[in-house]
Amino acid sequence: MSSNAFFSDLLTSISERGRILLRRVGSPEAKPDGAELIGLCEALLSGRGEASGTAIAREILDRYHHLNEAERLSLFEALTRDFGPDREKLAKAVESWRTQPSDEDASELHFASEPRRQELIRRLNRAPGGTSDLVAMRADLLRLMKGHKELGALDRDVAHLLTSWFNRGFLVLRRIDWSTPANILEQIIRYEAVHEIRDWDDLRRRIDPIDRRCYAFFHPALVDEPLIFVEVALTESIPGAIAPLLAEDRQLVPTARARTAVFYSISNTQRGLGGISFGSFLIKQVVEELQRELPKLENFVTLSPVPGFMEWVKQADDVPIADDDRAVLQHLDTPDWFANPELAAQLRSVLEPLAAHYFLKARTPKGRLIDSVERFHIGNGARLERIDWLGDLSPKGLRESAGIMVNYLYRLEDIEKNHEAYANHGEIAASSAVKRLIKSEGRRLLDMRLT
């Protein structure tokens, strides 16, 4: 931490000296729109001085904060349109490669094809606090891309550089507990995306007891900002519902009796790092950390939501369901239907086989698994272990998945095999219990047709 502070202070000093230089040569006053920023971007690319370059970079980032939405869009459009590759330089490199291909010509072609905006982003990153500002800027870009697909080229360049800067080798795993600084704990509360943390007492119940853990990845450029965090419950067996894990009056599990580590919530905190995956590294490193601390742990599982299930059931064209079963689903509109054993049993007979089909058979038009949570865990080498009926009775859980949750099992000796089977052949590792639900679905539909 102290070395980071020293480096930050050094950059700030260089930047301030550069600002003095700019003022001496008559730097223009800031304008309230984005037009001036384009000139500063050109100046940053053409300059070579470290102090003045750092100062210009900081000036650009500072002025960006004062732009409104329309001005930011205009800036992004200009960076997309006017800061691509040097066309003349690229044409010469292409011609040289065609005339007499060589490794040297290939290298020249590679560098000539790089958009100028990539070097601009690198130089902006030299400013004190530049990395954090660029991550925030990409969050704006992702939001503004809706309806402006032409900005995709700019986003690819930003994402390419951020992926390098946030390489796994730079990430640091830290445990979050009650002694963690309050400003970081506040972010855990704010960014919890799966099961809302209501207040400080609720947070303490999740990170302080002997059977609870929370881990986060940090980056040296964002020292006090967790990038992603996972909440873990230590239990005796694999759980099938979230409420007992979060209950205020639950019985603590002594670590000597814990045999299962349950990853029940994973949340990203940086919108600007969307599409840059840390979760797989986080889970695998946390597994290693827990194994060192608690060697008696046998199972590493998730207790995961199914956020898109009911939307698929209601709207998709490929839902394998008979008209009679579709009528049964109307009972989901009955208040507290889950408290009526007979009604719940009827719905379960329809929804569980549909859930198995959703996980194992359903695909997007592009052939991807529909459920984003499933894509994440199956892609990381987990096995679809169990579908948990009425696992989440919160309003959100009932609305999104009729209360269904799912366990993904991380068996260390099978992770690589499962990952390769999915990546190379699209095969989903699943338990026999889940596969049997698919068979029961087929028998049910056949019975419907015969009658």
N, C-alpha and C positions, 0 to 999 in steps of 0.2 A: 504494500500500500504506500509506504514512504517513498519508494523509488518511482511509483506512478505519480505521486504528488510533485516530486522534484522535476520529473520530465514535463509535467503539465506546466509548472511554474516557468521552466526554461522556454517552452513554446510561447507562453504568454509574453515573456520578456522580449523574445524575438519579434512577436507580432506587434507589440507596442512600439518598438524601435522602428519597425517598418511603417507604422502609421505616422510617426513623426516625419519619416522621409517623404511619405506621400504628401503630407501637409506642406512640407518645404517646397515641393515642386508644383504645388497648386492643384492638389486633387480636387475634382469638382464636388460640389455639394450633392448630397443624396437627393434623389427625386422620388416622388411618391408612387411612381409606377415601375414596371419591370424593364422599361427601355434602357435605363442606365445600367442595369445589371448585365445586359448583353455586352456592352462595351467593357465592363469590368471583367467579364469572363474571357473576352478576347485578350485583354491586357494580362490576365493571369496566365493564359496559355503562351503568350509571346515573351513574357518576362523570364529572367534567369536568376535574379537575386533572391536569396533565401528569405531575407527579412521583408523585402517589399512583397514577395509572393505570398508569404504567410499573412501579411497584413491585408492584402487584397482578398485573399481567401476568407479571412474573418469578416471583412467588410461585406462581401457578397452574402455570406450566411446571415449576418446581422440584418442587412436590408431585406433579405427574403422574408424574415419574420414579419415585416410590416406590410407585405403584399396581401391584397384581398384575394378571394377565390379566383376571380376572373383574371387577375394579373398573374397568379401562379400558373394558371392554365396557359396563358400566353407565353410565359417563360418556358414551360415544358415543351410547348409546340415549337418555339424557336430552337431549343436545344435539340429537338428531334430533327427539325428541318435543316438547320444551318451548321450543325456540329457533327456531321457524319464524317466519313473518310475523306481525305484529301484526294479528290477525283483524279487530278493530274498525276500525282505521285502513284496512285493505284494503277492507273492506265499504263504507266511506264513499267511498273513491276510486272503487270500481267504480260505485256509485250516481251519483256526480258525472259520471263518463264516460258513463253511459247517458243521463242527463238532458240533457246538453249537451256532446257530445264536442269537445275542443279540444286543441291541442298542450300547453297547460299541464296539463290534466286527464290527458293521456296520460303526462306526466312524473311527475305525482303518483302515478298508478297504478303506474308502473314502480318508483318508490322504495318505495311502500307494500307491494309484493309481495316485496321483498327479505327473506329470512329474517334474523332477528336474529343468527343464528350467523355470518353473513358479517361483520357489524360486529364481533362478538366476535373473530373470527380476525384481522381487521385490527388490533385493539387489542393482541392477543397478540403480533403481529408487531413492535410497538413496543419490546418488551423487548429488552435486550441479548442477542444470540444467538438472538432469537426465530425468525428464519427457519429456522435449522438445526433448532431444536426442533420447529417445525411440520412440516418435511419428515420428520423422524423419526416424529412422531406420525401422519402420514398412512401411513407404512409399517406401523404398527400397525393402523391402520384398514383398510387393504387386506387384511391378514391376517385380521382379525376379521370382515370382511364375508362370508367364506365361511360359508354357513349362516345369515347374518343380512342378507337382502336389504334390509330396511328401512333399513339404514345407507347405502344408495345415495344418498339425498337429501343426507346430510351430506358424503359423498365428492364429490358434484358441486359443492357449494359450496366445499370446500377446493381441489379441482382447478381450479375457475374462478379463484380468487384466485392460486393458484400459477402458473397459465398466464400471468397478467398480470405477476406479479413476476419470472418467468423468461422474459420476452419476449426475443426475439433481440437487441433493441437493448441489453440489459443484459449480454449474454454477451461474454466476452473470450477470444480464441483465443491459446493459448500453446503453444510447442513444448516438448516434454518431452525432455530429453537427460540425459547423465550428470552435468551440473552442477546439475540440478534438485534442490531440497531433498529429503532422504531421506524425510521424512514423506509427501511426495507420491509418490515412487517406490514406497514401500511400498504405497500404495493402488493403483498400477498393477498390481503383482504380485497383490494381494488380489482385485481386481475383474475381472481378465482372464477373460472368460467363454467365449471361443471356443477358444483354444489355450493351455492352462495354462503359466504361467511358473514353472519349477521352482525357481529360486533367483536370486540376484543376478547370477551370471555369465550366466544365460540372459537376464535382463532387459537386461544390458549389450549382448549380441549383437543385441538388437532395437532399441535406441535410439541406440547409439554409433557404429557403422560409417558410412562415407561413403554407403553405399547404403541406409540405413535412416532412417526418420523416425517420430516419434510426436507427435500433436497432441491437445490437450484444450481443452474449453470450461470456463471458470471464471465464477463469478458474484461480484459485489462483496460479497455477504453471506456467502459461503462461500469465502473467499479461498484457503484451503489444501486445498480439496476439489474435485477435478475432477468435473464432472457427467457427462461422456461423453468417451471418448478413442478414437482410431483409430490403428492401427499400419499403416505403409506400407513396402513394399519397392520399391526402384527396380531394374528389370530391363531386359534388352534386348528381350524379347518377352513375350507374354501367357503366364503359367505355367498348367500344368494340374494341378499337385500341390503340396501344402503342405510336404511333407517337405524338398525341396531348399531352400525358403525359410528353414526353421528349422534346417537342418543346422549343426552346430558347425564342420565343416571346409569349408564352402562357400567358393567363390572370390568375393571382393568385386567388385562391378561399378563401374568408374570412372564418375563422374557424366557425363563427356563421352560415354560410350557408352550411357547409360540413355535408353531411349525409352518406357518404360512405368512408370507408377506403379500399384502394386497395393495396394488396400485389403484387407488379409487378416484384419483383426479390428476390430470395433467393439463396445465394451462400455460399458454404463451403470453408474454407480456408486451412484446414489441410488434405492433402492427406492421411496421416498416421492414421487418424481417420475414414477412409472410413468404412461404415457399422455400425457405431455407431451413431444412429440418435439423433439429437438435434432439428430438424426442427419443429416437432409437439409441443414440449414444447415451442419453441420460438414463434410460431404463437399464441398459446393460451395465453402466458404471455403478448405478445404485445397487443392482444385484450383487456385483462384486463387493461393494462396500458392506452390504448387509451380511454377506457370507463370511467376511472376515470378522465382523462383530458378533454374529450369531450363527455359528457353524451348524446348529441343529435345525435350521430352517430347511424345509424340504420342498415347499411349493412357492412359486412366484407367479402370481396371477393378477389379472385386472378385475375390477368390477366396473364394467363400462356401460355408458348409456347407449341408446340406439336412436339418435336424434331424427333420422329421416324415415323411420319405419312406417308410421301412420300416414305420412304424406304419400309414400309409395302405395300403400294399401288403397287409399282413397282415389289416387289420380293416375297411377300407372296403367298402361294398356296390357301388360303382360302378367297381371296378378292371376294365379291359377285358383280361382274361387268360383263355386257354383252360386246360382241365384239364391238358393235357400240359405247358404252360409252368409251371403251378402246381407240378407235380411237379419241374420243373427247379430251382425255388427252394428245394427241400429241401436242395440241395447247399450252401446258405449255412451250414448247420450243420457242414459239414466243416471241421476245423481247417486254417487256412492255404490255403483254397480258391483264393485269389487267386494263389498261387505255382504253381498247376497251369494251364499255358497252355490246355489243351483245356477244362478245367472253367470257367476264367474266360471263355473265348470263348462257351461255352454260356450262361452267366449274363448276359453282356453283351448277347447278342442278345435276351434277354427284358427286362432291366432298363432299358436305355437308352430303348427306345420307351415303356416305362411312365413313365420319368422325364419324357420330353417331354409325355406326356399329363397327368401330375401338374402340370407347370408351366403348360401352355397350356389345358387343358380342365377339370381337376378343380376343384370348388367346394365350399364348406361349405353346409349347408342354407340359410344366409342369403345365398348367392350370392357370398361373398368368396373370394379366392384362399386355398387351404389353407395354403400355406407362409408363415410370418410374415416370413422373410427376403426372400422374393420380393415380398410386399406392400410392404415398405419400399422396395426398390430400384426396382421397377416404378412405384410411386407417386411416386418422386422423378424419374422421367423416364429411367431407365436402360433399356438393351436387353438382353434375355436372349441372350447371345452364344454361349455354348458349354457343353455338358454334359461334365464331365471325369470319364472313367471311371477308377476307382481313384485319385482325387485325394487321398483321406485314408485311409490304412491303419492309423490309430490304432484301438484298441479301440472308442472312442466313435464314430469315423467309420464303422467297419464295422457297428456295432450300429444306428446311426441311419439310415444311408443306403447301406449296402453299399459304402461307400468313395466314393460319388459326390459330387463337388463341382460348382460352377457358376461361370461368369464372367458378371458383369453389366457391360456397357460403358457408360460415361458419355461420350457424344459431345456436346460442349458445344452445337453448333449444332442438335442434335436433342432436347435435354432437354425444352424447353418443349412441343414437338410431341408427344413420347411421353407426357408427363404429361397433357396435355389429352385425348389419345386414350383413355387409361386412365380418367381421372376422369370423362369425359363419356359414353364408350361402352363401357367395360370392355375395350378392345382392348389386347392385350399386344404390345409391340414385341419381336420375336424375329428372330434371324438365319435365313437360309435353311437352314443346316445343322441347326438345331434343328427347324424345320418339316418337313424331310425325314424326321426320325425319326418324326413323327406319321404320315406317309404309309406308312412301312415297317411301322408298327404295324398299320395298316388292312389292308395286303396280307397280313401274317402271319396275322391273325385270319381273313381270307377263305380263305386256304389251309387253315387248320385246319378250317373248316366244310366245305370241299369234299372233304377226305380223311376 
